Amino acid sequence: MSHPNRRDFLKRSSTAAVGAAALGALQRGAFAAGDDTIRIGLIGSGGRGSQACVQALSTEGKVQLVAIGDAFEDQLKAALNGIRNAFADRPERVAVDEDHKFVGLDAYRKVIDSDVDLVILATPPGFRPTHFEYAVEKGRHVFMEKPVAVDAPGVRQALAAAEQAKQKNLKVGVGLQRRHQNCYLEIVPRVHDGEVGEITAMRVFWNSGGVWEPNQGPYHLSREECGSEIEYQMRNWYYYNWLCGDHICEQHIHNLDVGCWLKNAYPVSARGVGGREVRTDPKYGEIFDHHCVEYFFEDGSFMLSECTHMRGCWSDVSEHAVGTKGTVDLNNNSNPRNNKIVTFQGSGFSYRGDNPNPYQIEHDKLFAAIREGKSYNEAEYGAKSTMVSVLGRMCTYSGKQISWEEALNNGRRVTPEDIPNLTFDSTPPTVPNEQGEYPVPVPGVTAVT
Ligand SMILES: NC(=O)c1ccc[n+]([C@@H]2O[C@H](COP(=O)([O-])OP(=O)(O)OC[C@H]3O[C@@H](n4cnc5c(N)ncnc54)[C@H](O)[C@@H]3O)[C@@H](O)[C@H]2O)c1
C-alpha cells in the first residue's frame, strides 16, 4: 500500500483550498515517507559529504539516508561503507537500495528526483549553483557546503535560488560552521552591541601548509589513470579554478565570512596581490599559493586578508578587529587567549565556555527548523560571503582594484557554460600544454574573472 505523501497532498490541496494552518501542521509533521521521517539524499560523497551525512543522521527524530550520488563509483562505495559503519548500532538510518545509488555527472538530478525531503550538496563548489538551483526547483530542503559558487554568475544564480527557497519556505543551511560555534556566538553579538565601539580595521588569516597532494591515489588519480582530462581535473579538483575557486574561495571564505559578520557589512571594493611562489609544479594546476587582499567598507574601515598554502612559514587561522573602544580576537577553538574582547580601558571578556562540534550543531538547527516549520535560510549570506572571496581572487588574479558592484555583475564564467550537460568527454575550461602546464593567471594581464 502506498502512503500518501506531502507532495501528493500539496498537489491535491491546490484544488481543495487547504487552509494555511492545516498546511503548516502537515509540513511540520509529515515528510516524503508519509510520517515524521526526514529522508536524505547525499550528492558528492567525499570527505565532507560523508561527515555531513553522519551529522544529519545524528539529529533528533527519525531520519534516513535513502539516496546517494557521486561522479565516481569508488567514492560512492567508500562513503556508503563509512556511513553504514558509523550507524552499525542504528542500521535503519541507512536505507539506500541499489536503485538509489547514482553514479555520474547527472547523479545530482537522480538523487534530487528521488523521494527525498532534504539533499546534502557537497561536491566541489563549481557545481554548487546548478545543484542548488535544481534542488530548490524540485522543492527540496538543502544543506550545502561552502563556498556556494566559484564565480560571479554562480553567485547570482545562488542568490536567485536562495530567494526562490525563501518563497517556497524551504530550509537552507550553509556549511559556514563558525556561525554555529559557541565562542563566536558569545563574542560577535557583544561586538554588535558596541562593546568595542565602531570597527575601524580587521585582519583575517588562513595561512597554512596547504591541502592534499594531487595525483596520489586511490581517489586523486594521476592523468594516466584517468579516462579524460575532465576526470583528471575533477579527481584533483582543488587545483582548478572552475572546480575550487582557488583557496581564497574554498578555504579562506570562513575567515572572510567572520569579518563581514563582525562588521555587519560587505565590502564596497578591494585590491590585492597574489601568486605562485612555492607550489609551481604543473601538477598543482592553475591556482595561486598566496593571496593578500585589502577590502574596503563604505564607512572607510578596511579588512586585511591573507591566505597562504606554504609549508614552513608562519601559519594562523583567525580573525581580529580593532574598534574605537577596544579590540576583538577570534579563533575557532575555545582557548580564552584566542577568543576575547579587550577594551582600551582595560576591561574585557574572554570566552571560557565549551566548544561543542559546530558541524553537528548546524545540522541540529536545520533539522529542528524543518520539523518545527520555522524559517531557516543561510543561503543569502553564504552567497554574499562567497562573493567576498571571489572578489578577492578577481583582485589578485588581475592586479586591479575592483568594486563590489563591478565584481558581482561580472559576466565571465569560470565554470563551463552548460554544467547540466557536462560529460566526461567535454573540454574543461582550462587545458594543459604539451608539457602538462596550465595557464596561470598573471596580475596586470589576466582579465577580471
Ligand atoms: N565546512 C567545512 O569546514 C568544510 C570542510 C571540508 C570541505 N568543505 C567543502 O565541502 C565540499 C567538498 O569537499 P571535500 O573535502 O568533501 O571534497 P572531496 O573531494 O572529498 O569530495 C567531493 C566529492 O564530490 C564528488 N563529485 C565531484 N563532482 C561531482 C558531481 N558533479 N556530481 C556528483 N559528485 C561529484 C567527488 O567524486 C567526491 O566524492 C567543498 O565545497 C569544500 O569546500 C567544507
The ligand as a MOL file (V3000), in Angstrom:
LIG
                    3D

  0  0  0     0  0            999 V3000
M  V30 BEGIN CTAB
M  V30 COUNTS 44 48 0 0 0
M  V30 BEGIN ATOM
M  V30 1 N 32.7750 23.4880 6.1810 0
M  V30 2 C 33.9870 22.9780 6.2050 0
M  V30 3 O 34.7500 23.1650 7.1480 0
M  V30 4 C 34.4420 22.1530 5.0580 0
M  V30 5 C 35.4960 21.2360 5.2310 0
M  V30 6 C 35.8930 20.4730 4.1300 0
M  V30 7 C 35.2710 20.6500 2.9070 0
M  V30 8 N 34.2610 21.5490 2.7760 0 CHG=1
M  V30 9 C 33.6000 21.7700 1.4810 0
M  V30 10 O 32.9140 20.5820 1.1040 0
M  V30 11 C 32.9550 20.4180 -0.3110 0
M  V30 12 C 33.5620 19.0460 -0.6340 0
M  V30 13 O 34.8470 18.9850 -0.0970 0
M  V30 14 P 35.5110 17.5620 0.2700 0
M  V30 15 O 36.7120 17.8770 1.0760 0
M  V30 16 O 34.4900 16.6540 0.8190 0 CHG=-1
M  V30 17 O 35.9540 17.0670 -1.1590 0
M  V30 18 P 36.0780 15.5480 -1.6470 0
M  V30 19 O 36.9270 15.5930 -2.8500 0
M  V30 20 O 36.4980 14.6910 -0.5090 0
M  V30 21 O 34.5860 15.1540 -2.0440 0
M  V30 22 C 33.9040 15.6680 -3.1580 0
M  V30 23 C 33.0510 14.5510 -3.7240 0
M  V30 24 O 32.2170 15.0620 -4.7580 0
M  V30 25 C 32.2530 14.1630 -5.8530 0
M  V30 26 N 31.9000 14.9020 -7.0550 0
M  V30 27 C 32.6500 15.7660 -7.7690 0
M  V30 28 N 31.9280 16.3270 -8.7390 0
M  V30 29 C 30.6910 15.7930 -8.6710 0
M  V30 30 C 29.4970 15.9660 -9.4170 0
M  V30 31 N 29.4130 16.8420 -10.4190 0
M  V30 32 N 28.4250 15.2570 -9.0570 0
M  V30 33 C 28.4760 14.3640 -8.0540 0
M  V30 34 N 29.5800 14.1540 -7.3100 0
M  V30 35 C 30.6700 14.8700 -7.6000 0
M  V30 36 C 33.6560 13.6100 -5.8310 0
M  V30 37 O 33.7860 12.4210 -6.5710 0
M  V30 38 C 33.8940 13.4480 -4.3550 0
M  V30 39 O 33.4490 12.1880 -3.9020 0
M  V30 40 C 33.7620 21.5940 -0.8430 0
M  V30 41 O 32.9210 22.6360 -1.2180 0
M  V30 42 C 34.5690 22.0260 0.3390 0
M  V30 43 O 34.9050 23.4050 0.3130 0
M  V30 44 C 33.8260 22.2790 3.8340 0
M  V30 END ATOM
M  V30 BEGIN BOND
M  V30 1 1 1 2
M  V30 2 2 2 3
M  V30 3 1 2 4
M  V30 4 1 4 5
M  V30 5 2 4 44
M  V30 6 2 5 6
M  V30 7 1 6 7
M  V30 8 2 7 8
M  V30 9 1 8 9
M  V30 10 1 8 44
M  V30 11 1 9 10
M  V30 12 1 9 42
M  V30 13 1 10 11
M  V30 14 1 11 12
M  V30 15 1 11 40
M  V30 16 1 12 13
M  V30 17 1 13 14
M  V30 18 2 14 15
M  V30 19 1 14 16
M  V30 20 1 14 17
M  V30 21 1 17 18
M  V30 22 2 18 19
M  V30 23 1 18 20
M  V30 24 1 18 21
M  V30 25 1 21 22
M  V30 26 1 22 23
M  V30 27 1 23 24
M  V30 28 1 23 38
M  V30 29 1 24 25
M  V30 30 1 25 26
M  V30 31 1 25 36
M  V30 32 1 26 27
M  V30 33 1 26 35
M  V30 34 2 27 28
M  V30 35 1 28 29
M  V30 36 1 29 30
M  V30 37 2 29 35
M  V30 38 1 30 31
M  V30 39 2 30 32
M  V30 40 1 32 33
M  V30 41 2 33 34
M  V30 42 1 34 35
M  V30 43 1 36 37
M  V30 44 1 36 38
M  V30 45 1 38 39
M  V30 46 1 40 41
M  V30 47 1 40 42
M  V30 48 1 42 43
M  V30 END BOND
M  V30 END CTAB
M  END
